[in-house]
Amino acid sequence: MSLTLALAGEATAQPVVSRAMLIAAAPDAFQGRMRDAARLYEELEYEQALLALADAKVLAKTEDERADALIYQGLVLADLGQRPKSLLAFRQGLTLRPLASLPVKVSPKVQRDFEDVRQEVTRARAQTKPGGGDGTASVATPETEVSLSDRPERPAQEVPELALVPLHPTEATELRLEPTSDSRSRLRPISMVLAGAGLVAGGVGSYFGLRSQGNIQDARASAVVDTQNKHLDSARGQALAANVLFGVAVTSVAGAVITYFTGSTPENEEVHP
């Protein structure tokens, strides 16, 4: 009974050794886990490859070794379709070693993502550089673009601004278009000519109308047929002429009235700026 207890006590007194410590005790443990990860990746055992790479990151002794493990991890994550995690692993690895390259040949899409992350890391390192002894960081200023043209640049001329002065309401109301005497003098004769032509046409039309009525009366009073036909023919012609002249008279008078009242410019018309 005492021997059993003694053996149990010796067993509990032994320290607990973790998996990482057992791996670390082996010679060249980091390279061994990286070879395991490469083999599992070739066999499409992506999950097992990620476990091997996690061990490799723990066993890494330098920044270059840790960068190799991170970049390989990003490669495996890219094949698993986990692009955000893959980009993060690439960024962490390239931050430790910006000149690192992919360990195996990959698809153009993964290669493009890797190079894009490299450019981002390079720009970030260029923008923040260590300053003097006080530990401050100086921000790199962008270089001034140099013109490739051999022509001297023409200095830009400043265009003077034109101030727009608003008009006062009282001033705006004073801007009126007054009709000139020339326009009135031109419009009034036209109206008078039209009115005169209408009166003349009406007078001549009345004359022919009266003559037509007279010929009709003569035809009724005559007993000879030939004389009656002669008077009726004359009456028809005179009646037609009278009707035409009456139409001309009405049109002329109407034109004279319209021209007189609508042809002149109203005195109270305002000009809006």
Disulfide bonds with the S-S distance in Angstrom:
none
